[in-house]
Amino acid sequence: MRIPIGIVGSVLGATIAFYLAIITLVTLPGEGAPRWFMVAGIAGLSLLAGLIINSGSLQDFRKVSRDHREASNRYDTLTARLGPLLYSGTEDVLHRRAKTLKLSGDLRFSVWAPINGFYVTVGSTLPSEDPVRQIELEPVEGLPGFLANRRVPGFAQAGWHSKLDANRAVFDRAGQQIGEVPPLREVNKGKSPVSEKWHYCRPIFERSSTTPWSNRLVGVLSIHSSADDGDSLFKTAEFQHLVDSIASEVSPYLDAIQVLTGKEKE
């Protein structure tokens, strides 16, 4: 085992200072000017010895500080380069699956991720200028936040087609009501897709866990339907299998996003 130089220097410095203090008590004259000259000389010698011996500790401290700054710079560079790749990878999955699925004619897909205390869109088949991409939902706000908190998939009528100042009924995959979601905050009202009539959300959990399953939430898959009978589609096994498949495919991207954005920087 390697013992840090700083620790050895600190121990030696403390030992010498203690030794000099004992010698002082034994050898100093009892009174007069010589006593104070010797006290000042021994104090100066102790200070000088402590600085010299503990210089290793100072060097270790400077090295740790330099290493920390370099690691922080590397982390910032990694985040800046990988972040856009992860977002575009998530969006590519949604666009690719939307093109190949028979069910997707009137459906729009989005993925939300918890970042800095909000759920934000990290991928969507909606146009890049759509206001939904600028929504920042609080942890239990809206249907994504409500179902993420419950950790179950479900659906509700879209806010555009219900009373904006009234709670909306939320249903599970079988169509049983499991609660009500209150209206969005004022800052987010009016940003939902105007064609949306039904909204389905499915929480996404990490897949990098060493256990067969994990309850660590890494995002929410959101499906917007413009069909009047979108709720009937949401309850079918085919649709639910589709949603589970997409969630599994985007989960690794969301895992990586959480590693980048969720890391505590000292």
N, C-alpha and C positions, 0 to 999 in steps of 0.2 A: 504493500500500500504506500503510495506516495504522500508524504506529509508536506503541505504547502509551506513555502519559505516564510511567508508572512506569519504563520502560527509559530514556527520555530523562533523567529526574530522577536515576537512579542513575549514568548516565555523567557528567552534569554534576557531581554530588556528588563522585565519585571524582577527576575532573579538578581541581576546586578544591582538594580536600584535598592532592593531589599538588603543585599549584602553591604552596600555602601552605607545604608542607614544604620546598620548594626555597628560597623566600624566607627562611624561618627560618634555614637553614644559611648563607645569604649575608649577612644583615643583622644577626643577633643579636650583641650584645656578647660578647666572649670569656669574661668571668667577672663575678661579682658579682651583687648583688640585681637590678639592671635586667634581666639576662639571664633570670632566673626569672620576673620579672613579665611580660616579653614572651612567654616560652614559655607561661605560663598563659593570657595573653590570646589568643594565636593558637590554642591548643588549644580554648578556649571558643568562639572565633569559628568554628573549623572544625566543632565539634559543632553549633553553632546553624545554620550554613549547611547541614550535612548533613541535619539534621532538617527544615528548611524545604524544601529542594529535593526530598528524598525523601518528602515528605508525599503526593505523587502516587502513589508506590508503595504507601503504607499505605492510601490510598483505594482503589486497585485491588484490594488484598488483601481489604479489607472488602467490596467489591462482589462479588468472586468468591465469598467465603464466603456472602454473602447470597443470591446467585444459586443456589449449590449447595443451600442449605437450602430455597429455594423449589422448585427442581427435585425434590428428594427428597420434599417434601410433595405435589407434584403427582403424582409417581409412586405414592406410597402411596394417594392418592385414586383414581387410575386403576385400580390393582390391586383396591382394595376394591369398586369399582363394576363393573368388567368381569369379574372373576373369576367371580362367581356366574352372570353371563349366559353365559359360555363353558361352564361346567359344565352348566347347564340346557340349553343348545343341544346339547351332546353327548348328553345323556340323551334329549332330544326326538327326535333322529335315530334312536336305538336303539328307542324305543317305536314311532315311526311305521313303521319298517321291519319291526319284529316283527309289527305288526298286518296288514301287507299281504303277508307272505311265506307261501307254503304250507308251507315247510319248518320254520316256527318253532313248530309245535305243542308240541314238548317241549324247545325250546331257550330258554336265557336268555343275554342278551348283556351284557357289561361292557366298559368301556374303562379301561385303566390308563395312567397317565402318570408319567414320572420327575420327581419333585419333591423337592428337598432330600435327594437321595441315596437315595430309596426309590421303589418303584412303588406308587402309591396309586390307588384307584378314583375316577374323575372322572365316571362315568356308568354306569348299569346299569338293566336291566329287572327286576332283583331288588327285592323290597320295601325300603323305606327303612330298616327296622329290621334287615335281614339283616346278620349279622356280617361277611360278605365285604367290606362297605363300610368296615370299620375295619381291614382288613389292611394292613400296611405291609411290602412285600417288599423285601429287600435286592437289589442289582443282579443277582445271579445266583440268587436264591432262587425256588423253585417253578417251575412250568411257564412262566409269563410271563417270569420272569427268565432261565431256561435258553434259551428260544427267542429272546428279545430279544438275548441274548449271541451266539447263533448266527446271528441275522438271517435266520431261515427260519421258515415256518409249520410246525406239526406238532400232534400230539395225544398224549395219554396217558390211562391209566385214572385215574379220580378217586381221591383219597386215601382217601375214605370206604370205598371198595370194594377196597382193597388193604391190605397190611400197612403200618401207619403207620411202623414202624421199618425198612422196607426201601426200597431205591431202586425207582423205577418206570421201566419201559421207555418211551422216547419215540420216536415214529414220525414220519416226514415225511409229506407229503401223499399219497404213493404207498403208504404203509404199510410202508416200510422202516425198521428200527430205526436211529436215529442217536445213541443214547446212553441214559443213565439220569439221572433227576433225583432227588436225595436228598430225604429228608423235610423238611418245613417246620420252622422254628425252633419251639420250644415255645410261644412267645407267639402263634403263628399257627395252631397245630394246633386242629382242631375248628371253624374258622371257615368252611370251605368249605360250599357249599350241601348240605344233607343228602340232597337228591334227585339230586344229580349222580352220574353213573356214568362219563361220559367228558368229557374237557376238551380243547378245541381252542384254540390261540392263534395269532394272526397279527400279526407286528410291523408297525407303521405308520411310514412315513417321511414327511418333510416334502414338501409339494407347492409351497411358495413359492420353491423353488430356481430359479435362472436356467438351470440345466442340465436336460436331459430327465429326469434321474433324480437321486435323492439317497440317500445312505446314512446321513443324520442321523436317528436314531431319535427320534420324538416321542411314541410310545405303543405299546400292545399291545391288540389286539382279542381278547377272551376269550369263548368260547362254551361254555356248560355244557349238556350233554345228559343227560336222565334216562332215555333209551332204552337198553335192553340192547345193541342193535346200533348205537349211536351212531357207533362207529368206521367202520362200513360207509358211513354217510351222509357222514362227513368226507372220504372218499376220492373222492366223486363230483365231476364237473366242475361240476354245477349248484350244489352247496354252495360250492365254492371260488370260483366266480364271484360268488355272493352275498356271501361274506366280503370279497372284493376290492372290491366295490362299496361296502359299508358303510365299509370302511377309507378309501376315497377320500373319502367324504362327511364323515367326522369329522376327517380330517386337518387341514383349515384351523383348526378349533377347537383342536386340539392344538398346532398351530404357534403360535397366539396365546397359549395357556397357557404355552408355553415362553418366549415373549418376556416375559411378565409375571413368571413365577416364576423364570426362569433369569437375569434381569438382575442383575449384580453391583452392589450399592449400596455406595458408598464410605463 
